[in-house]
């Protein structure tokens, strides 16, 4: 896997997590801890994408 394809895959995962966060926030009764965990995963991916993009 090339670096650019790896970054593209990370971006796709980041987008998927964004959609899951939005869905969870709209759904009544969704546990705040679940939303916080999704946001943390999303942030980790964003940081990894930025780190790899600068290399």
N, C-alpha and C positions, 0 to 999 in steps of 0.2 A: 504494500500500500504506500503510495507516495504521500508526501507531506500535505500537498494540497487536497488530496482525496480524504486524508484523515481529518483535516480541518473542516472540509465540507460535511463529513459525517458528524462531527461534533456540533456544527451549526444546525444540522437537521435534528439532532437530539435536543439541542437547546430550544428550537422552535416547538418541538413536541412537548417539552416540559412547560413552555409558556402557555400552550393551549390547555394543558392539564391544570395549571394554576388557575387560569381564567374560569375553567369549568368548575373547579372546586370552590372558587370564591362565589360563583353564582348559585351553587347547589345549597339549599338550606340544610343545616345540620352537619355540614362538613367540619370535621375536627380541625381546629386551628393548628395543631401540631402537624397534621398531614400537610397543610398548606405551607407551613414554615419549612418542613423537610423538602418539599418540592422546590421551594425558592432557594434553599441552600444548594441543592443539586444543580439548579440552573446557574447559580452564581459560580460554582466550581467549574462548570463547563465554560462559562464566559471567560473566566480567568485563564483556563487552559488554552482556549482559542486565542486570546490575546498574547499569551506567552509564546505559543507556537508561531503566531503570525510575525512576531518580532524577531524570531530566530533567522 
